[in-house]
């Protein structure tokens, strides 16, 4: 029983973050990721040029995933989130695996709610 899903972030050069698994949130996680994207874009604008960009401004996956985890844990403290190195390291059997690409602004799947 659950509403399992996994989320991952991708940046330039196909680099990907660790995988975030959520046992109970299901596709609501997509909505929460979108909410966080608006928040990080407001706090730390994405910069496309190379001059003076920080890892979060470049949306490097290994950095922004930490920002998401901190944001998500503060906003939803009673979550059922856990981490894995790959999409096979946890259970996403109810909803599958989703990857958000910061370069294109798109998800890897067409069934994104």
URFENDA-V549910 format. One record per pair of residues at least 6 apart in sequence whose ideal C-beta (glycine too) atoms are under 8 Angstrom apart, sorted by the first residue. I is the first residue (numbers start at 1). GAP is how many residues later the second one is. D is the distance in whole Angstrom. If there is no record, write none. Layout:
I/GAP/D  I/GAP/D
//
This chain:
2/21/5  2/22/6  2/78/8  2/89/8  2/92/6  3/20/8  3/21/6  3/22/7  3/23/3  3/24/8  3/25/8  3/91/5  3/92/7  4/17/7  4/18/7  4/19/6  4/22/7  4/86/8  4/87/5  4/88/5  4/89/6  4/90/4  4/91/6  5/16/7  5/17/5  5/20/7  5/21/6  5/22/7  5/24/5  5/25/8  5/87/6  5/89/7  5/90/4  5/91/7  5/92/8  5/93/7  6/13/5  6/14/7  6/15/5  6/16/8  6/78/7  6/81/5  6/84/6  6/86/4  6/90/8  6/91/5  6/92/7  7/12/7  7/13/5  7/15/7  7/22/6  7/23/8  7/26/6  7/90/8  7/91/5  7/92/8  7/93/7  8/8/6  8/9/6  8/10/8  8/11/5  8/12/7  8/53/8  8/79/7  8/89/7  8/90/7  8/91/5  8/92/8  9/7/7  9/8/4  9/50/8  9/52/4  9/55/6  9/56/6  9/59/7  9/90/7  9/91/5  9/93/7  10/6/5  10/7/8  10/51/6  10/89/5  10/90/7  10/91/5  10/92/7  10/93/8  10/98/8  11/47/7  11/48/5  11/49/5  11/50/5  11/53/8  11/90/8  11/91/5  11/92/6  12/46/7  12/47/8  12/48/8  12/90/8  12/91/6  15/45/7  15/46/5  15/47/8  16/45/6  16/83/7  17/44/4  17/45/6  17/47/7  17/48/4  18/44/8  18/47/6  18/65/5  18/66/7  18/67/6  19/64/7  19/65/5  19/66/7  19/67/6  19/68/5  19/70/7  19/71/7  19/78/7  20/9/8  20/45/7  20/48/7  20/49/7  20/61/6  20/62/8  20/63/6  21/60/7  21/61/5  21/62/7  21/63/6  21/68/8  21/69/4  21/70/7  21/71/6  22/7/5  22/57/7  22/58/6  22/59/5  23/57/4  23/58/8  23/59/8  23/68/7  24/55/8  24/56/5  25/7/7  25/51/8  25/54/7  25/55/7  26/68/6  26/69/5  27/68/6  27/86/5  29/69/8  30/68/7  30/77/8  30/82/6  30/83/6  31/82/7  32/40/7  32/43/8  32/44/7  33/35/7  33/67/6  36/31/8  36/32/5  36/35/5  36/36/7  37/63/8  39/32/6  40/16/7  40/24/7  40/27/6  40/28/8  40/31/8  44/10/8  44/12/5  44/13/6  44/23/8  45/12/7  46/11/7  46/12/8  46/13/6  46/56/7  47/6/5  47/10/4  47/11/7  55/7/8  55/8/4  56/7/5  56/8/6  56/11/6  59/43/4  59/44/8  61/41/8  64/38/7  69/12/7  69/14/8  72/7/6  72/9/7  73/6/7  73/8/7  82/8/6  83/7/8  84/6/5  87/10/4  96/13/7  98/9/6  98/10/7  98/11/6  98/14/7  99/8/7  99/9/4  100/6/8  100/7/6  100/8/8  101/6/7  101/7/7
//
